[in-house]
Amino acid sequence: MIAEGQRHGGIAQGVGQALYEEMVYDDSGTPLTVSLADYTPPTAAELPSFELLAMQTPTPINALRVKGIGESGTIGATPAVQNAVIDAVAYLGVRHIDLPLTPERVWSAIRGTQRNERVS
């Protein structure tokens, strides 16, 4: 149960990094993201339910033949979300959007591509 909780938390962290989390600074370098209300990490309300499958690959590196689990959700979630968004808008010519994939950034990428296609 602990390992599954770590995986769920890692996925939530990866999704948050892809869609929400960003440090914002003013022109003089003062942080404008000063609390969790400004930083907007995702909560359970913003995340879909997901099913985890167990896959074990023992390691010969240590006597217990075990590896860490906490990072497993985090590592794959961020690029998976970014790739899903890019795939969804690729037919419009969008090939990249900087993280986090805020609605404003996605909309700007779509509008920028559409504007370029009209000029060409």
For each residue, the residues with C-beta under 8 A, 3 or more apart:
1: 4 5
2: 5 6
3: 6 7 69
4: 1 7 8 52
5: 1 2 8 9
6: 2 3 9 10 69 70 72 73
7: 3 4 10 11 52 69 72 73
8: 4 5 11 12 50 52 73
9: 5 6 12 13 70 73
10: 6 7 13 14 70 71 72 73 74 75 77
11: 7 8 14 15 47 50 73 74 77
12: 8 9 15 16 42 44 47 73 77
13: 9 10 16 17 41 73 74 77
14: 10 11 17 18 73 74 75 76 77 78 80 81
15: 11 12 18 19 20 42 46 47 77 78 81
16: 12 13 19 20 21 41 42
17: 13 14 20 21 74 77 78 99 100
18: 14 15 77 78 79 81 82 85 99 100 101
19: 15 16 42 81 100 101 102
20: 15 16 17 39 40 41 42 46 100 102
21: 16 17 39 40 41 100
22: 33 39 99 100 102
23: 31 33 39
24: 31 32 33 38
25: 29 30 31 32
26: 29 30 32
27:
28:
29: 25 26
30: 25 26
31: 23 24 25 34
32: 24 25 26 38
33: 22 23 24 38 39
34: 31 38
35: 38 39
36: 39 40 41
37: 40
38: 24 32 33 34 35
39: 20 21 22 23 33 35 36
40: 20 21 36 37
41: 13 16 20 21 36
42: 12 15 16 19 20 46 47
43: 46 47
44: 12 47
45:
46: 15 20 42 43
47: 11 12 15 42 43 44 50
48:
49:
50: 8 11 47
51:
52: 4 7 8
53:
54:
55:
56:
57: 67
58: 65 66
59: 62 65 66 67
60: 65
61:
62: 59 65 66
63:
64:
65: 58 59 60 62
66: 58 59 62
67: 57 59
68: 71 72
69: 3 6 7 72
70: 6 9 10 74
71: 10 68 74 75
72: 6 7 10 68 69 75 76
73: 6 7 8 9 10 11 12 13 14 76 77
74: 10 11 13 14 17 70 71 77 78
75: 10 14 71 72 78
76: 14 72 73 79 80
77: 10 11 12 13 14 15 17 18 73 74 80 81
78: 14 15 17 18 74 75 81 82 99
79: 18 76 82 83
80: 14 76 77 83 84
81: 14 15 18 19 77 78 84 85 101
82: 18 78 79 85 86 97 99 101
83: 79 80 86 87
84: 80 81 87 88
85: 18 81 82 88 89 97 101 106
86: 82 83 89 90 94 95 96 97
87: 83 84 90
88: 84 85
89: 85 86 92 94 97 106 109 110 113
90: 86 87 93 94 95
91:
92: 89 110 113 114
93: 90 113 114 116 117
94: 86 89 90 97 109 110 113
95: 86 90
96: 86 109
97: 82 85 86 89 94 101 105 106 109
98: 105
99: 17 18 22 78 82
100: 17 18 19 20 21 22 105
101: 18 19 81 82 85 97 105 106
102: 19 20 22 105 106
103: 106 107
104: 107 108
105: 97 98 100 101 102 108 109
106: 85 89 97 101 102 103 109 110
107: 103 104 110 111
108: 104 105 111 112
109: 89 94 96 97 105 106 112 113
110: 89 92 94 106 107 113 114
111: 107 108 114 115
112: 108 109 115 116
113: 89 92 93 94 109 110 116 117
114: 92 93 110 111 117 118
115: 111 112 118 119
116: 93 112 113 119 120
117: 93 113 114 120
118: 114 115
119: 115 116
120: 116 117
